[in-house]
Amino acid sequence: MNAKAKHTPGPWVVDRKAKMVIGGNGEPVADLRGHTEHRGANARLIEVAPSMLSTLGKLAASYDHDDADLLIEAIGEARVLLAKIDGEG
């Protein structure tokens, strides 16, 4: 994780019963209550935010250090995250 990050630590998990996203420290991150057709998609996107931050850091580091192995790893992680966001993972 990014040492400079000020957000609630991950992983973030959707608590479907409470309709909340809960951080790794047990704190609520997002309230998903309300009647919206986008609630599930929003929850998936919010839930993977800490992982996206980590993956973006790996992508930047792979460029900064010309590290092809790290780039391949980060691209694989990005594909998994995209599938989760799309509801396929």
PDB file of N, CA, C and O in Angstrom:
ATOM      1  N   MET A   1       0.845  -1.188   0.000  1.00  0.00           N
ATOM      2  CA  MET A   1       0.000   0.000   0.000  1.00  0.00           C
ATOM      3  C   MET A   1       0.878   1.235   0.000  1.00  0.00           C
ATOM      4  O   MET A   1       2.011   1.211   0.481  1.00  0.00           O
ATOM      5  N   ASN A   2       0.355   2.284  -0.530  1.00  0.00           N
ATOM      6  CA  ASN A   2       1.042   3.565  -0.591  1.00  0.00           C
ATOM      7  C   ASN A   2       1.203   4.130   0.819  1.00  0.00           C
ATOM      8  O   ASN A   2       0.214   4.370   1.511  1.00  0.00           O
ATOM      9  N   ALA A   3       2.441   4.340   1.240  1.00  0.00           N
ATOM     10  CA  ALA A   3       2.701   4.832   2.597  1.00  0.00           C
ATOM     11  C   ALA A   3       2.122   6.237   2.812  1.00  0.00           C
ATOM     12  O   ALA A   3       1.863   6.624   3.951  1.00  0.00           O
ATOM     13  N   LYS A   4       1.920   6.993   1.748  1.00  0.00           N
ATOM     14  CA  LYS A   4       1.386   8.347   1.856  1.00  0.00           C
ATOM     15  C   LYS A   4      -0.141   8.369   1.882  1.00  0.00           C
ATOM     16  O   LYS A   4      -0.739   9.424   2.097  1.00  0.00           O
ATOM     17  N   ALA A   5      -0.767   7.235   1.668  1.00  0.00           N
ATOM     18  CA  ALA A   5      -2.223   7.176   1.560  1.00  0.00           C
ATOM     19  C   ALA A   5      -2.889   7.614   2.857  1.00  0.00           C
ATOM     20  O   ALA A   5      -2.448   7.262   3.951  1.00  0.00           O
ATOM     21  N   LYS A   6      -3.937   8.373   2.713  1.00  0.00           N
ATOM     22  CA  LYS A   6      -4.687   8.877   3.856  1.00  0.00           C
ATOM     23  C   LYS A   6      -6.051   8.198   3.976  1.00  0.00           C
ATOM     24  O   LYS A   6      -6.828   8.531   4.871  1.00  0.00           O
ATOM     25  N   HIS A   7      -6.346   7.257   3.092  1.00  0.00           N
ATOM     26  CA  HIS A   7      -7.653   6.612   3.100  1.00  0.00           C
ATOM     27  C   HIS A   7      -7.698   5.450   4.104  1.00  0.00           C
ATOM     28  O   HIS A   7      -6.670   5.012   4.620  1.00  0.00           O
ATOM     29  N   THR A   8      -8.895   4.976   4.357  1.00  0.00           N
ATOM     30  CA  THR A   8      -9.101   3.822   5.223  1.00  0.00           C
ATOM     31  C   THR A   8      -8.366   2.635   4.616  1.00  0.00           C
ATOM     32  O   THR A   8      -8.493   2.377   3.419  1.00  0.00           O
ATOM     33  N   PRO A   9      -7.594   1.905   5.431  1.00  0.00           N
ATOM     34  CA  PRO A   9      -6.828   0.791   4.872  1.00  0.00           C
ATOM     35  C   PRO A   9      -7.736  -0.308   4.320  1.00  0.00           C
ATOM     36  O   PRO A   9      -8.856  -0.507   4.791  1.00  0.00           O
ATOM     37  N   GLY A  10      -7.231  -1.010   3.319  1.00  0.00           N
ATOM     38  CA  GLY A  10      -7.953  -2.124   2.717  1.00  0.00           C
ATOM     39  C   GLY A  10      -7.586  -3.419   3.403  1.00  0.00           C
ATOM     40  O   GLY A  10      -6.803  -3.411   4.353  1.00  0.00           O
ATOM     41  N   PRO A  11      -8.120  -4.509   2.956  1.00  0.00           N
ATOM     42  CA  PRO A  11      -9.077  -4.554   1.844  1.00  0.00           C
ATOM     43  C   PRO A  11     -10.431  -3.998   2.264  1.00  0.00           C
ATOM     44  O   PRO A  11     -10.796  -4.018   3.439  1.00  0.00           O
ATOM     45  N   TRP A  12     -11.161  -3.506   1.281  1.00  0.00           N
ATOM     46  CA  TRP A  12     -12.512  -3.033   1.509  1.00  0.00           C
ATOM     47  C   TRP A  12     -13.454  -4.142   1.069  1.00  0.00           C
ATOM     48  O   TRP A  12     -13.231  -4.784   0.043  1.00  0.00           O
ATOM     49  N   VAL A  13     -14.504  -4.366   1.845  1.00  0.00           N
ATOM     50  CA  VAL A  13     -15.428  -5.457   1.579  1.00  0.00           C
ATOM     51  C   VAL A  13     -16.857  -4.923   1.612  1.00  0.00           C
ATOM     52  O   VAL A  13     -17.209  -4.120   2.476  1.00  0.00           O
ATOM     53  N   VAL A  14     -17.669  -5.372   0.670  1.00  0.00           N
ATOM     54  CA  VAL A  14     -19.075  -4.989   0.645  1.00  0.00           C
ATOM     55  C   VAL A  14     -19.822  -5.866   1.640  1.00  0.00           C
ATOM     56  O   VAL A  14     -19.793  -7.093   1.543  1.00  0.00           O
ATOM     57  N   ASP A  15     -20.488  -5.231   2.592  1.00  0.00           N
ATOM     58  CA  ASP A  15     -21.389  -5.907   3.521  1.00  0.00           C
ATOM     59  C   ASP A  15     -22.785  -5.727   2.935  1.00  0.00           C
ATOM     60  O   ASP A  15     -23.420  -4.690   3.126  1.00  0.00           O
ATOM     61  N   ARG A  16     -23.248  -6.732   2.230  1.00  0.00           N
ATOM     62  CA  ARG A  16     -24.511  -6.605   1.499  1.00  0.00           C
ATOM     63  C   ARG A  16     -25.707  -6.466   2.446  1.00  0.00           C
ATOM     64  O   ARG A  16     -26.683  -5.792   2.116  1.00  0.00           O
ATOM     65  N   LYS A  17     -25.636  -7.091   3.601  1.00  0.00           N
ATOM     66  CA  LYS A  17     -26.746  -6.995   4.561  1.00  0.00           C
ATOM     67  C   LYS A  17     -26.879  -5.564   5.093  1.00  0.00           C
ATOM     68  O   LYS A  17     -27.980  -5.017   5.156  1.00  0.00           O
ATOM     69  N   ALA A  18     -25.754  -4.970   5.472  1.00  0.00           N
ATOM     70  CA  ALA A  18     -25.774  -3.606   5.999  1.00  0.00           C
ATOM     71  C   ALA A  18     -25.784  -2.558   4.896  1.00  0.00           C
ATOM     72  O   ALA A  18     -26.006  -1.375   5.156  1.00  0.00           O
ATOM     73  N   LYS A  19     -25.542  -2.996   3.660  1.00  0.00           N
ATOM     74  CA  LYS A  19     -25.450  -2.088   2.510  1.00  0.00           C
ATOM     75  C   LYS A  19     -24.381  -1.022   2.744  1.00  0.00           C
ATOM     76  O   LYS A  19     -24.601   0.174   2.553  1.00  0.00           O
ATOM     77  N   MET A  20     -23.211  -1.513   3.168  1.00  0.00           N
ATOM     78  CA  MET A  20     -22.071  -0.640   3.442  1.00  0.00           C
ATOM     79  C   MET A  20     -20.817  -1.277   2.857  1.00  0.00           C
ATOM     80  O   MET A  20     -20.754  -2.493   2.679  1.00  0.00           O
ATOM     81  N   VAL A  21     -19.823  -0.450   2.562  1.00  0.00           N
ATOM     82  CA  VAL A  21     -18.488  -0.929   2.262  1.00  0.00           C
ATOM     83  C   VAL A  21     -17.678  -0.708   3.533  1.00  0.00           C
ATOM     84  O   VAL A  21     -17.650   0.397   4.074  1.00  0.00           O
ATOM     85  N   ILE A  22     -17.022  -1.761   4.004  1.00  0.00           N
ATOM     86  CA  ILE A  22     -16.290  -1.732   5.266  1.00  0.00           C
ATOM     87  C   ILE A  22     -14.800  -1.848   4.976  1.00  0.00           C
ATOM     88  O   ILE A  22     -14.380  -2.687   4.180  1.00  0.00           O
ATOM     89  N   GLY A  23     -13.999  -1.001   5.627  1.00  0.00           N
ATOM     90  CA  GLY A  23     -12.554  -1.014   5.445  1.00  0.00           C
ATOM     91  C   GLY A  23     -11.884  -2.124   6.231  1.00  0.00           C
ATOM     92  O   GLY A  23     -12.512  -2.782   7.060  1.00  0.00           O
ATOM     93  N   GLY A  24     -10.613  -2.323   5.964  1.00  0.00           N
ATOM     94  CA  GLY A  24      -9.831  -3.348   6.620  1.00  0.00           C
ATOM     95  C   GLY A  24      -9.738  -3.176   8.125  1.00  0.00           C
ATOM     96  O   GLY A  24      -9.451  -4.132   8.845  1.00  0.00           O
ATOM     97  N   ASN A  25      -9.977  -1.969   8.601  1.00  0.00           N
ATOM     98  CA  ASN A  25      -9.945  -1.701  10.045  1.00  0.00           C
ATOM     99  C   ASN A  25     -11.339  -1.732  10.667  1.00  0.00           C
ATOM    100  O   ASN A  25     -11.509  -1.386  11.836  1.00  0.00           O
ATOM    101  N   GLY A  26     -12.342  -2.148   9.879  1.00  0.00           N
ATOM    102  CA  GLY A  26     -13.710  -2.242  10.380  1.00  0.00           C
ATOM    103  C   GLY A  26     -14.520  -0.968  10.251  1.00  0.00           C
ATOM    104  O   GLY A  26     -15.711  -0.966  10.562  1.00  0.00           O
ATOM    105  N   GLU A  27     -13.903   0.120   9.799  1.00  0.00           N
ATOM    106  CA  GLU A  27     -14.619   1.390   9.636  1.00  0.00           C
ATOM    107  C   GLU A  27     -15.461   1.374   8.369  1.00  0.00           C
ATOM    108  O   GLU A  27     -15.040   0.821   7.353  1.00  0.00           O
ATOM    109  N   PRO A  28     -16.655   1.977   8.418  1.00  0.00           N
ATOM    110  CA  PRO A  28     -17.436   2.121   7.190  1.00  0.00           C
ATOM    111  C   PRO A  28     -16.715   3.060   6.219  1.00  0.00           C
ATOM    112  O   PRO A  28     -16.178   4.096   6.612  1.00  0.00           O
ATOM    113  N   VAL A  29     -16.717   2.675   4.962  1.00  0.00           N
ATOM    114  CA  VAL A  29     -16.087   3.483   3.922  1.00  0.00           C
ATOM    115  C   VAL A  29     -17.147   4.174   3.074  1.00  0.00           C
ATOM    116  O   VAL A  29     -16.995   5.335   2.694  1.00  0.00           O
ATOM    117  N   ALA A  30     -18.224   3.446   2.781  1.00  0.00           N
ATOM    118  CA  ALA A  30     -19.279   4.009   1.940  1.00  0.00           C
ATOM    119  C   ALA A  30     -20.625   3.420   2.333  1.00  0.00           C
ATOM    120  O   ALA A  30     -20.733   2.242   2.673  1.00  0.00           O
ATOM    121  N   ASP A  31     -21.637   4.256   2.279  1.00  0.00           N
ATOM    122  CA  ASP A  31     -23.010   3.859   2.558  1.00  0.00           C
ATOM    123  C   ASP A  31     -23.681   3.593   1.217  1.00  0.00           C
ATOM    124  O   ASP A  31     -23.757   4.476   0.363  1.00  0.00           O
ATOM    125  N   LEU A  32     -24.164   2.375   1.043  1.00  0.00           N
ATOM    126  CA  LEU A  32     -24.772   1.990  -0.228  1.00  0.00           C
ATOM    127  C   LEU A  32     -26.294   1.929  -0.156  1.00  0.00           C
ATOM    128  O   LEU A  32     -26.945   1.431  -1.074  1.00  0.00           O
ATOM    129  N   ARG A  33     -26.860   2.438   0.942  1.00  0.00           N
ATOM    130  CA  ARG A  33     -28.319   2.416   1.070  1.00  0.00           C
ATOM    131  C   ARG A  33     -28.933   3.376   0.071  1.00  0.00           C
ATOM    132  O   ARG A  33     -28.283   4.291  -0.434  1.00  0.00           O
ATOM    133  N   GLY A  34     -30.164   3.146  -0.189  1.00  0.00           N
ATOM    134  CA  GLY A  34     -30.878   3.967  -1.161  1.00  0.00           C
ATOM    135  C   GLY A  34     -31.289   3.105  -2.335  1.00  0.00           C
ATOM    136  O   GLY A  34     -30.732   2.030  -2.559  1.00  0.00           O
ATOM    137  N   HIS A  35     -32.239   3.571  -3.059  1.00  0.00           N
ATOM    138  CA  HIS A  35     -32.762   2.807  -4.179  1.00  0.00           C
ATOM    139  C   HIS A  35     -32.160   3.351  -5.466  1.00  0.00           C
ATOM    140  O   HIS A  35     -32.598   4.367  -6.006  1.00  0.00           O
ATOM    141  N   THR A  36     -31.163   2.659  -5.927  1.00  0.00           N
ATOM    142  CA  THR A  36     -30.517   3.086  -7.167  1.00  0.00           C
ATOM    143  C   THR A  36     -30.157   1.869  -7.988  1.00  0.00           C
ATOM    144  O   THR A  36     -29.717   0.853  -7.451  1.00  0.00           O
ATOM    145  N   GLU A  37     -30.340   1.972  -9.260  1.00  0.00           N
ATOM    146  CA  GLU A  37     -30.002   0.861 -10.150  1.00  0.00           C
ATOM    147  C   GLU A  37     -28.493   0.654 -10.244  1.00  0.00           C
ATOM    148  O   GLU A  37     -28.041  -0.374 -10.749  1.00  0.00           O
ATOM    149  N   HIS A  38     -27.715   1.612  -9.766  1.00  0.00           N
ATOM    150  CA  HIS A  38     -26.259   1.544  -9.887  1.00  0.00           C
ATOM    151  C   HIS A  38     -25.571   1.057  -8.616  1.00  0.00           C
ATOM    152  O   HIS A  38     -24.342   0.998  -8.567  1.00  0.00           O
ATOM    153  N   ARG A  39     -26.339   0.709  -7.589  1.00  0.00           N
ATOM    154  CA  ARG A  39     -25.758   0.354  -6.296  1.00  0.00           C
ATOM    155  C   ARG A  39     -24.739  -0.777  -6.411  1.00  0.00           C
ATOM    156  O   ARG A  39     -23.645  -0.663  -5.858  1.00  0.00           O
ATOM    157  N   GLY A  40     -25.059  -1.855  -7.107  1.00  0.00           N
ATOM    158  CA  GLY A  40     -24.138  -2.986  -7.229  1.00  0.00           C
ATOM    159  C   GLY A  40     -22.856  -2.602  -7.942  1.00  0.00           C
ATOM    160  O   GLY A  40     -21.766  -2.966  -7.502  1.00  0.00           O
ATOM    161  N   ALA A  41     -22.977  -1.876  -9.033  1.00  0.00           N
ATOM    162  CA  ALA A  41     -21.794  -1.445  -9.788  1.00  0.00           C
ATOM    163  C   ALA A  41     -20.942  -0.487  -8.962  1.00  0.00           C
ATOM    164  O   ALA A  41     -19.714  -0.570  -8.974  1.00  0.00           O
ATOM    165  N   ASN A  42     -21.599   0.418  -8.247  1.00  0.00           N
ATOM    166  CA  ASN A  42     -20.864   1.353  -7.392  1.00  0.00           C
ATOM    167  C   ASN A  42     -20.128   0.600  -6.294  1.00  0.00           C
ATOM    168  O   ASN A  42     -18.975   0.904  -5.990  1.00  0.00           O
ATOM    169  N   ALA A  43     -20.798  -0.386  -5.700  1.00  0.00           N
ATOM    170  CA  ALA A  43     -20.179  -1.172  -4.628  1.00  0.00           C
ATOM    171  C   ALA A  43     -18.941  -1.900  -5.130  1.00  0.00           C
ATOM    172  O   ALA A  43     -17.910  -1.911  -4.458  1.00  0.00           O
ATOM    173  N   ARG A  44     -19.038  -2.504  -6.304  1.00  0.00           N
ATOM    174  CA  ARG A  44     -17.875  -3.227  -6.857  1.00  0.00           C
ATOM    175  C   ARG A  44     -16.709  -2.279  -7.115  1.00  0.00           C
ATOM    176  O   ARG A  44     -15.560  -2.618  -6.832  1.00  0.00           O
ATOM    177  N   LEU A  45     -16.992  -1.115  -7.640  1.00  0.00           N
ATOM    178  CA  LEU A  45     -15.937  -0.140  -7.918  1.00  0.00           C
ATOM    179  C   LEU A  45     -15.286   0.353  -6.628  1.00  0.00           C
ATOM    180  O   LEU A  45     -14.061   0.436  -6.536  1.00  0.00           O
ATOM    181  N   ILE A  46     -16.105   0.678  -5.641  1.00  0.00           N
ATOM    182  CA  ILE A  46     -15.574   1.158  -4.359  1.00  0.00           C
ATOM    183  C   ILE A  46     -14.755   0.065  -3.687  1.00  0.00           C
ATOM    184  O   ILE A  46     -13.690   0.334  -3.133  1.00  0.00           O
ATOM    185  N   GLU A  47     -15.247  -1.158  -3.734  1.00  0.00           N
ATOM    186  CA  GLU A  47     -14.599  -2.275  -3.042  1.00  0.00           C
ATOM    187  C   GLU A  47     -13.165  -2.508  -3.536  1.00  0.00           C
ATOM    188  O   GLU A  47     -12.291  -2.864  -2.745  1.00  0.00           O
ATOM    189  N   VAL A  48     -12.921  -2.313  -4.819  1.00  0.00           N
ATOM    190  CA  VAL A  48     -11.583  -2.589  -5.361  1.00  0.00           C
ATOM    191  C   VAL A  48     -10.660  -1.374  -5.371  1.00  0.00           C
ATOM    192  O   VAL A  48      -9.524  -1.468  -5.836  1.00  0.00           O
ATOM    193  N   ALA A  49     -11.130  -0.238  -4.865  1.00  0.00           N
ATOM    194  CA  ALA A  49     -10.318   0.985  -4.905  1.00  0.00           C
ATOM    195  C   ALA A  49      -8.921   0.818  -4.298  1.00  0.00           C
ATOM    196  O   ALA A  49      -7.952   1.247  -4.925  1.00  0.00           O
ATOM    197  N   PRO A  50      -8.765   0.215  -3.107  1.00  0.00           N
ATOM    198  CA  PRO A  50      -7.404   0.055  -2.568  1.00  0.00           C
ATOM    199  C   PRO A  50      -6.512  -0.797  -3.465  1.00  0.00           C
ATOM    200  O   PRO A  50      -5.323  -0.514  -3.613  1.00  0.00           O
ATOM    201  N   SER A  51      -7.086  -1.839  -4.061  1.00  0.00           N
ATOM    202  CA  SER A  51      -6.307  -2.689  -4.971  1.00  0.00           C
ATOM    203  C   SER A  51      -5.935  -1.933  -6.238  1.00  0.00           C
ATOM    204  O   SER A  51      -4.842  -2.111  -6.776  1.00  0.00           O
ATOM    205  N   MET A  52      -6.850  -1.085  -6.715  1.00  0.00           N
ATOM    206  CA  MET A  52      -6.523  -0.275  -7.895  1.00  0.00           C
ATOM    207  C   MET A  52      -5.358   0.660  -7.601  1.00  0.00           C
ATOM    208  O   MET A  52      -4.474   0.837  -8.439  1.00  0.00           O
ATOM    209  N   LEU A  53      -5.356   1.255  -6.418  1.00  0.00           N
ATOM    210  CA  LEU A  53      -4.263   2.141  -6.034  1.00  0.00           C
ATOM    211  C   LEU A  53      -2.931   1.388  -6.042  1.00  0.00           C
ATOM    212  O   LEU A  53      -1.930   1.891  -6.552  1.00  0.00           O
ATOM    213  N   SER A  54      -2.927   0.198  -5.482  1.00  0.00           N
ATOM    214  CA  SER A  54      -1.719  -0.621  -5.451  1.00  0.00           C
ATOM    215  C   SER A  54      -1.258  -0.977  -6.867  1.00  0.00           C
ATOM    216  O   SER A  54      -0.069  -0.899  -7.175  1.00  0.00           O
ATOM    217  N   THR A  55      -2.192  -1.361  -7.715  1.00  0.00           N
ATOM    218  CA  THR A  55      -1.860  -1.735  -9.091  1.00  0.00           C
ATOM    219  C   THR A  55      -1.326  -0.544  -9.868  1.00  0.00           C
ATOM    220  O   THR A  55      -0.376  -0.680 -10.638  1.00  0.00           O
ATOM    221  N   LEU A  56      -1.930   0.621  -9.673  1.00  0.00           N
ATOM    222  CA  LEU A  56      -1.419   1.823 -10.341  1.00  0.00           C
ATOM    223  C   LEU A  56       0.008   2.124  -9.887  1.00  0.00           C
ATOM    224  O   LEU A  56       0.843   2.537 -10.692  1.00  0.00           O
ATOM    225  N   GLY A  57       0.288   1.918  -8.599  1.00  0.00           N
ATOM    226  CA  GLY A  57       1.646   2.102  -8.101  1.00  0.00           C
ATOM    227  C   GLY A  57       2.631   1.154  -8.757  1.00  0.00           C
ATOM    228  O   GLY A  57       3.752   1.543  -9.083  1.00  0.00           O
ATOM    229  N   LYS A  58       2.211  -0.095  -8.954  1.00  0.00           N
ATOM    230  CA  LYS A  58       3.077  -1.069  -9.630  1.00  0.00           C
ATOM    231  C   LYS A  58       3.308  -0.680 -11.080  1.00  0.00           C
ATOM    232  O   LYS A  58       4.421  -0.806 -11.590  1.00  0.00           O
ATOM    233  N   LEU A  59       2.253  -0.205 -11.751  1.00  0.00           N
ATOM    234  CA  LEU A  59       2.419   0.228 -13.145  1.00  0.00           C
ATOM    235  C   LEU A  59       3.423   1.374 -13.240  1.00  0.00           C
ATOM    236  O   LEU A  59       4.294   1.374 -14.109  1.00  0.00           O
ATOM    237  N   ALA A  60       3.296   2.344 -12.348  1.00  0.00           N
ATOM    238  CA  ALA A  60       4.229   3.475 -12.358  1.00  0.00           C
ATOM    239  C   ALA A  60       5.643   3.012 -12.040  1.00  0.00           C
ATOM    240  O   ALA A  60       6.597   3.452 -12.682  1.00  0.00           O
ATOM    241  N   ALA A  61       5.789   2.132 -11.059  1.00  0.00           N
ATOM    242  CA  ALA A  61       7.118   1.633 -10.689  1.00  0.00           C
ATOM    243  C   ALA A  61       7.734   0.826 -11.819  1.00  0.00           C
ATOM    244  O   ALA A  61       8.939   0.903 -12.055  1.00  0.00           O
ATOM    245  N   SER A  62       6.914   0.053 -12.519  1.00  0.00           N
ATOM    246  CA  SER A  62       7.455  -0.738 -13.634  1.00  0.00           C
ATOM    247  C   SER A  62       7.999   0.180 -14.726  1.00  0.00           C
ATOM    248  O   SER A  62       9.010  -0.131 -15.356  1.00  0.00           O
ATOM    249  N   TYR A  63       7.334   1.299 -14.945  1.00  0.00           N
ATOM    250  CA  TYR A  63       7.818   2.275 -15.928  1.00  0.00           C
ATOM    251  C   TYR A  63       9.084   2.957 -15.421  1.00  0.00           C
ATOM    252  O   TYR A  63      10.070   3.077 -16.149  1.00  0.00           O
ATOM    253  N   ASP A  64       9.049   3.405 -14.162  1.00  0.00           N
ATOM    254  CA  ASP A  64      10.188   4.126 -13.586  1.00  0.00           C
ATOM    255  C   ASP A  64      11.456   3.290 -13.580  1.00  0.00           C
ATOM    256  O   ASP A  64      12.551   3.822 -13.763  1.00  0.00           O
ATOM    257  N   HIS A  65      11.319   1.989 -13.374  1.00  0.00           N
ATOM    258  CA  HIS A  65      12.483   1.103 -13.239  1.00  0.00           C
ATOM    259  C   HIS A  65      12.669   0.180 -14.440  1.00  0.00           C
ATOM    260  O   HIS A  65      13.493  -0.733 -14.409  1.00  0.00           O
ATOM    261  N   ASP A  66      11.899   0.424 -15.494  1.00  0.00           N
ATOM    262  CA  ASP A  66      11.985  -0.385 -16.711  1.00  0.00           C
ATOM    263  C   ASP A  66      11.944  -1.876 -16.358  1.00  0.00           C
ATOM    264  O   ASP A  66      12.789  -2.658 -16.796  1.00  0.00           O
ATOM    265  N   ASP A  67      10.940  -2.249 -15.555  1.00  0.00           N
ATOM    266  CA  ASP A  67      10.817  -3.603 -15.020  1.00  0.00           C
ATOM    267  C   ASP A  67       9.675  -4.330 -15.729  1.00  0.00           C
ATOM    268  O   ASP A  67       8.508  -4.167 -15.373  1.00  0.00           O
ATOM    269  N   ALA A  68      10.023  -5.129 -16.734  1.00  0.00           N
ATOM    270  CA  ALA A  68       9.011  -5.830 -17.528  1.00  0.00           C
ATOM    271  C   ALA A  68       8.236  -6.842 -16.693  1.00  0.00           C
ATOM    272  O   ALA A  68       7.034  -7.009 -16.898  1.00  0.00           O
ATOM    273  N   ASP A  69       8.893  -7.518 -15.759  1.00  0.00           N
ATOM    274  CA  ASP A  69       8.195  -8.505 -14.933  1.00  0.00           C
ATOM    275  C   ASP A  69       7.126  -7.842 -14.060  1.00  0.00           C
ATOM    276  O   ASP A  69       6.019  -8.362 -13.921  1.00  0.00           O
ATOM    277  N   LEU A  70       7.465  -6.698 -13.478  1.00  0.00           N
ATOM    278  CA  LEU A  70       6.502  -5.969 -12.656  1.00  0.00           C
ATOM    279  C   LEU A  70       5.352  -5.450 -13.515  1.00  0.00           C
ATOM    280  O   LEU A  70       4.202  -5.437 -13.077  1.00  0.00           O
ATOM    281  N   LEU A  71       5.664  -5.027 -14.728  1.00  0.00           N
ATOM    282  CA  LEU A  71       4.632  -4.557 -15.650  1.00  0.00           C
ATOM    283  C   LEU A  71       3.650  -5.680 -15.968  1.00  0.00           C
ATOM    284  O   LEU A  71       2.437  -5.470 -15.937  1.00  0.00           O
ATOM    285  N   ILE A  72       4.161  -6.860 -16.271  1.00  0.00           N
ATOM    286  CA  ILE A  72       3.300  -8.007 -16.578  1.00  0.00           C
ATOM    287  C   ILE A  72       2.422  -8.355 -15.369  1.00  0.00           C
ATOM    288  O   ILE A  72       1.233  -8.635 -15.514  1.00  0.00           O
ATOM    289  N   GLU A  73       3.020  -8.332 -14.191  1.00  0.00           N
ATOM    290  CA  GLU A  73       2.262  -8.598 -12.955  1.00  0.00           C
ATOM    291  C   GLU A  73       1.146  -7.576 -12.775  1.00  0.00           C
ATOM    292  O   GLU A  73       0.008  -7.944 -12.483  1.00  0.00           O
ATOM    293  N   ALA A  74       1.464  -6.303 -12.947  1.00  0.00           N
ATOM    294  CA  ALA A  74       0.481  -5.234 -12.752  1.00  0.00           C
ATOM    295  C   ALA A  74      -0.636  -5.302 -13.786  1.00  0.00           C
ATOM    296  O   ALA A  74      -1.799  -5.059 -13.463  1.00  0.00           O
ATOM    297  N   ILE A  75      -0.294  -5.626 -15.009  1.00  0.00           N
ATOM    298  CA  ILE A  75      -1.327  -5.741 -16.049  1.00  0.00           C
ATOM    299  C   ILE A  75      -2.260  -6.907 -15.729  1.00  0.00           C
ATOM    300  O   ILE A  75      -3.471  -6.806 -15.926  1.00  0.00           O
ATOM    301  N   GLY A  76      -1.705  -8.002 -15.241  1.00  0.00           N
ATOM    302  CA  GLY A  76      -2.548  -9.125 -14.821  1.00  0.00           C
ATOM    303  C   GLY A  76      -3.490  -8.730 -13.701  1.00  0.00           C
ATOM    304  O   GLY A  76      -4.669  -9.082 -13.723  1.00  0.00           O
ATOM    305  N   GLU A  77      -2.972  -7.996 -12.717  1.00  0.00           N
ATOM    306  CA  GLU A  77      -3.807  -7.520 -11.617  1.00  0.00           C
ATOM    307  C   GLU A  77      -4.889  -6.573 -12.128  1.00  0.00           C
ATOM    308  O   GLU A  77      -6.034  -6.631 -11.679  1.00  0.00           O
ATOM    309  N   ALA A  78      -4.525  -5.709 -13.061  1.00  0.00           N
ATOM    310  CA  ALA A  78      -5.493  -4.755 -13.612  1.00  0.00           C
ATOM    311  C   ALA A  78      -6.635  -5.496 -14.311  1.00  0.00           C
ATOM    312  O   ALA A  78      -7.795  -5.104 -14.191  1.00  0.00           O
ATOM    313  N   ARG A  79      -6.311  -6.550 -15.030  1.00  0.00           N
ATOM    314  CA  ARG A  79      -7.354  -7.321 -15.718  1.00  0.00           C
ATOM    315  C   ARG A  79      -8.298  -7.990 -14.726  1.00  0.00           C
ATOM    316  O   ARG A  79      -9.506  -8.039 -14.954  1.00  0.00           O
ATOM    317  N   VAL A  80      -7.755  -8.501 -13.631  1.00  0.00           N
ATOM    318  CA  VAL A  80      -8.590  -9.109 -12.585  1.00  0.00           C
ATOM    319  C   VAL A  80      -9.505  -8.046 -11.977  1.00  0.00           C
ATOM    320  O   VAL A  80     -10.692  -8.292 -11.765  1.00  0.00           O
ATOM    321  N   LEU A  81      -8.950  -6.867 -11.698  1.00  0.00           N
ATOM    322  CA  LEU A  81      -9.759  -5.787 -11.122  1.00  0.00           C
ATOM    323  C   LEU A  81     -10.860  -5.351 -12.070  1.00  0.00           C
ATOM    324  O   LEU A  81     -11.992  -5.126 -11.642  1.00  0.00           O
ATOM    325  N   LEU A  82     -10.547  -5.229 -13.344  1.00  0.00           N
ATOM    326  CA  LEU A  82     -11.572  -4.847 -14.318  1.00  0.00           C
ATOM    327  C   LEU A  82     -12.698  -5.866 -14.369  1.00  0.00           C
ATOM    328  O   LEU A  82     -13.866  -5.497 -14.488  1.00  0.00           O
ATOM    329  N   ALA A  83     -12.354  -7.143 -14.279  1.00  0.00           N
ATOM    330  CA  ALA A  83     -13.381  -8.188 -14.269  1.00  0.00           C
ATOM    331  C   ALA A  83     -14.252  -8.072 -13.024  1.00  0.00           C
ATOM    332  O   ALA A  83     -15.471  -8.225 -13.103  1.00  0.00           O
ATOM    333  N   LYS A  84     -13.636  -7.802 -11.874  1.00  0.00           N
ATOM    334  CA  LYS A  84     -14.410  -7.629 -10.629  1.00  0.00           C
ATOM    335  C   LYS A  84     -15.343  -6.445 -10.739  1.00  0.00           C
ATOM    336  O   LYS A  84     -16.502  -6.524 -10.333  1.00  0.00           O
ATOM    337  N   ILE A  85     -14.852  -5.356 -11.281  1.00  0.00           N
ATOM    338  CA  ILE A  85     -15.683  -4.153 -11.442  1.00  0.00           C
ATOM    339  C   ILE A  85     -16.864  -4.438 -12.360  1.00  0.00           C
ATOM    340  O   ILE A  85     -17.967  -3.941 -12.135  1.00  0.00           O
ATOM    341  N   ASP A  86     -16.627  -5.244 -13.397  1.00  0.00           N
ATOM    342  CA  ASP A  86     -17.683  -5.597 -14.345  1.00  0.00           C
ATOM    343  C   ASP A  86     -18.607  -6.689 -13.812  1.00  0.00           C
ATOM    344  O   ASP A  86     -19.560  -7.077 -14.487  1.00  0.00           O
ATOM    345  N   GLY A  87     -18.328  -7.191 -12.593  1.00  0.00           N
ATOM    346  CA  GLY A  87     -19.174  -8.225 -12.001  1.00  0.00           C
ATOM    347  C   GLY A  87     -18.851  -9.619 -12.474  1.00  0.00           C
ATOM    348  O   GLY A  87     -19.663 -10.532 -12.322  1.00  0.00           O
ATOM    349  N   GLU A  88     -17.672  -9.800 -13.047  1.00  0.00           N
ATOM    350  CA  GLU A  88     -17.280 -11.094 -13.592  1.00  0.00           C
ATOM    351  C   GLU A  88     -16.259 -11.804 -12.717  1.00  0.00           C
ATOM    352  O   GLU A  88     -15.889 -12.943 -13.004  1.00  0.00           O
ATOM    353  N   GLY A  89     -15.798 -11.153 -11.656  1.00  0.00           N
ATOM    354  CA  GLY A  89     -14.738 -11.757 -10.864  1.00  0.00           C
ATOM    355  C   GLY A  89     -15.144 -12.123  -9.480  1.00  0.00           C
ATOM    356  O   GLY A  89     -14.331 -12.642  -8.715  1.00  0.00           O
TER     357      GLY A  89
END
